[in-house]
Amino acid sequence: MNQGKVKVIVLRTAGTNCDAEAAFAFESCGAQVRAVHINQLFDGRVCLRDAHILVIPGGFTYGDDIESGRILANELRLRLGEDLCQFIGDGKLVIGICNGFQVMVKAGILPGPLDSNEERIHTPMQKATLINNDSGKFEDRWCHLKAEGKSVWTEGLGSVVYFPVAHAEGKFIPKDQDVLAKLRDNGQIAFRYCSPNGERPAYPENPNGSVDDIAGITDKTGRVLGLMPHPERHFLFTQHPSWTRLSLPAPAGREAPCGRSLPAGKAGPNGKYGHGAKIFANGVQYVKKHLL
């Protein structure tokens, strides 16, 4: 990886299947991306500290044996916990999507410390989980989300966005009411499922029955984000299921979320980019501003 570049590691292991899409999103925003198998971190061939952003993408790691994300979560907590703790403590960014979110929650990376007197440790306690959807089936659909909280990832995203979900174990449940209250008070709830106009949802707008309609959370710093929906699957406007009917003329030279000029032609309200592009662009821009 070249010096001066935003360096991204996309973590892979058996069953990862959304790594290419996540890599494409960050590369399109100007980052240098490396797909890294977890064994390369275990044996030292790759050092986590050399990157600025860690991505734990979606998939069905290790076949979701035992439960979704549990095996990879245990590997991260027990074998890379100290490195991850240092990585986050150095002000770097982490994003976990779908199975990656499940991994981060079950490893205790999220929600992380909730009190001012609580320190981040490399073997944290689990404070929430994600379990089977209330529908009892795999939910594969597009959902509206209300962006909330204060996170570097969601800055300027807009109040309601539209991302797909694809999971069987996406129901977010905090350990107790105290954890839920602190998530609210700390502004750590990054996304809630909602109706198209931003109101409280019913099924299938909330596709899994998550407590408080929670679709994604951050740690207290806002630099560590996990969410069940897939922003990398709405990185381009043409990934929207109704893109041909929603097309709008985009003026030449319009600034894209990734800071690049767009050609004239038919495109979406944000040029050729979809709602998810801003999340990845935010991560890259944060690193450029604060870590390079």
FENQUIQUI-V251183 format. One line per field, one symbol per residue. psi: psi as a letter, one per 30 degrees, with the letter a starting at -180 (. if undefined). A space follows every 50 residues. Layout:
BEGIN
psi->???
END
This chain:
BEGIN
psi->kkkfkkkkkjklakfkggeeeeeeeeefggljkkkkkfffeeggfkkeff lfkkkjalaikhghkdlkfeeeeeeeeffgeeeeeeeefgglkkkkkcee eeeeeffgekfakflfgklklfilkkgllkakkffglkjjlkkkkkkaaj kfegkgflekljlllilfigjkklelfeeeeeeeefhfjekkkllfgglk llkgejffgkkggkflllaffgfjkkkeljffghekeffkfheffgkkkk kkgkklfggkkkllakaafhbfkaefeeeeeeeeeeeeeff.
END
